[in-house]
Amino acid sequence: MAKRQKASSLRNSAYDSLKAMIITGQLPPGSRLTEIELAEKLSVSRTPIREALNRLERDGLVVSRLRHGYAVKDFDLNMFREAFAVREALDSYATELACANITADGKRRLRALVKECEDLAKLPNRRREHMFKELQVGMEIHRTIADLSGNAMLSEMLNGILDKCLHYVWMELLWLDEWQIARTEHSQIVEAICAGNAPQACELTRRHIRESSANASKLLETRFELQTFLSKAS
């Protein structure tokens, strides 16, 4: 029993570590991933690395290459636009259902997550890991709303889309310093849900996602334009 728990913990730890490295750009798009190098980097055996890479491929964050292991998936504008369009539809529907099904415990869960983001913002000497933790908690607000919708299939679909959006949200928050805006918007969405005000909560959710999408889109377009310029100049 203890061995199974340890193996499960290693698998989850390897998955979480690699996922964070991809989202934050430590493993940039297109970079080659080998089990041996990653196992050495994370000080684990190749088995949890292999399982983590399989999960990350299902998440759409890495791609397998025949006889060449894996590579971090390139983030293109079409995939980005599709992911955020689907996210807006699913997230707003989950918000509508959560408003109808919200309980006292659900309100407590949502407000606790909002407070956790606020507490992370107040930390002295705030470091990159604190920022990444706030990103995770912020996305957990959306995952919790999906859970509170009472629709298991919707929750599963939205969780998959949120995983695909993480890199773009991190890019927006870090490069544009949108942290306080995200906290305010999350708080407003949560309070509208807790009040059972579905029209307001859904509108706030759609606006929150659209603005995030617009910001990330501008950053991506700028990055692609720079890459094109540099490739022509070389």
N, C-alpha and C positions, 0 to 999 in steps of 0.2 A: 504493500500500500504506500509506504513512504517513498519507495523507488519510483512508483508511478507518478506520485505528486511532484517529486523532484524533476522527473522528465518533462512533465507538463509545464512546470515553472520555467525550465530552460527553454522550451519551445516558445512559450509566450514572451519570455524576456528577449530572445533572439528576434522574434517577429517585431516586437515593439521598438527595439533598438534600431533595426534596419529601416522600419517604417519612418521613424523620426529622422534618421539620417537622409532619407530620400526627400521627405517633406521640407526639411530645412536647407536642402541643397548641399549637404556634406557629401552626398553621393549624387552628383549632377546628372541631368538627363543625358542619356546616351552612354554613360560610363559602364564599362564591363564589370560584371560581378562574378567572382569565382568563389566556390565553397571554401577552398583552402585559405585564401586571403581573408575572407570574412570571418572564418573560424578563428584565425590567429588574432584578428582585430578585436573580436568579442570574447576571446579566451574560452571558447566552447568547442565541442566536437563538431564534425561536419553534419551529423544527423539533424540537430535542431536548425542548423542553417539551411539545409535542404528543404525541410518542412516549412520554414519561414518563407523561403523563396517561392515555394508552391502557393502559399497563401497570398503572398504579394502579387503573384501573377493573376490569381483570381480577383484580387482587388483592382487590377488594372494598373498597378504601379511599376511592374517589371514585365519584360517579355523574354521568353526563352529563345535561344538561338541554337540551331542544330550544330552540335559538336563544338559550340563556343559558350556554353553555359547560359548565363542570363545577362541582361543589360537593363538599366533604368530606362523606363519608357520615355520617349521624347514627348514633351507637352506641346501640342499644336492647338491653334486657335479653334479649329472645328470641334475637337474633343472638348475643349474648354466651354464653348458656347452651348454645346449639346448638354453637357453635365449641369450647367447652371440653369438652363431652360427646364430640364426635368426636375431639378432641385426646387425651383420656384413652385412648380405645380404640386409636387409631393409635400413640400414643407407647408404650404398654405393650406392644403387639405388636412394635413395632420393637425395643424393649428385649429382649424374649424372643429374637428372632432374632439380635440382636447378641451376646447371651451365647453362642449356639451357634456363631457364626461369627467371634468375636473373634480377631484375630491380634496378633502382637507390635507390628506397625506401628499397628494400630488402638488398642491400649492406649497407645502413645506419643502418638498424636493426641489422644485424650481427656484424658490427664493433662496434656498441654501446654496445653489450653484451660482446665482447672481452675487451673493455675498462673498463666495469664494473668489470670484473674479475681482471684486472690489478689494479684498484682502491682499491678493497677489499684487495689485496695483500699488499698494501702500508699502510694499517691502523696500527697505533701504538697500542701496547698491544692487538694484534689480539687474539680474544677469539673463543671458540667453535662455537658460533652462527654465527660469521663472516665466519668461515670455511664452515659451513653448507649452508650459503647463497651463497658462491662461488660454492659449489657443485650444488646448484639449478640453478645458472646462467649458469654454464658450460653445464648442461644438457639442459637448455633452448636454447643453441646454436644449439644442435642437433634437438630439437623440432621445432625451427624456420626454419632450413634447410628443415625439412619434410614439413612444411607449405608452404615454397617457392617452393617445388617440383611441386605444383599445383595438386597433386593427393590426394584427401581427404581420400580415403580408406587407402592408404599407410601411410598417416600421423596418422590416428587413430590407425592402427596396430603398428606403431613404437612407439607411445606414450605409449601404453600398455606394450610393451617390455622394454622401458626405465624405467618404474616404477618398473619392476621386477629386473632391473639391479642396481638400486640406492644403495641398501645395499652393494653390492659388490664393486661398485665404491667408495663409502664412505670409506669402509674398506681399499681399496688400497691407496687412497689419504692420509688417516690419519695415517695408520700404516707404510707405506713406504715413506711418505712425498714426494709424486709425484706431488705436486701442480704446481711447475714451469714448469715441463715437460708438464702437461696438458694444461697450459696456452699457451706455445709455440706451441704445436700441434694444438690447437684450432685456434690460430692466422694464422698458415700456411694453415689450411683447409679453413678458411674463405677467405683469400686472393686469394687462388687458385679458389674458387667459384666466387669471385668478378671479377677475370680475365677471367672467362669462360673456364678455363682449366680443363675439365672434367677428362681426364686420371690422371693428377696429383692430383686433389682433391679426386678422388675415391681411389687412392693408399694411400694417406695420411690418409684417413678415415679408410680404412681397417687396416692399420698398427697401427693406434691409438687404435682401438678396440681390435686387436689381442694382443697388448702389455698389455693393461689393463686387458684382460682376463687371460693372462699368469701370471701376477703379482697376481691377485686375486686368481687364481687357486693354486698357491704355498702357499698362506696364508691359504686357506681353507684346503688343504691337511695337512699342519702343525697342524692346529687346530684339525682336526679329529684324527691325529696320537696321539696328546697329550691327547685327550679325551679317546681314546682307551687304552693308557698306564695307565691313572689314573683309569679307570674302572677295569682294570686287577689287579692293585696294591691294590685296596680297598677291 
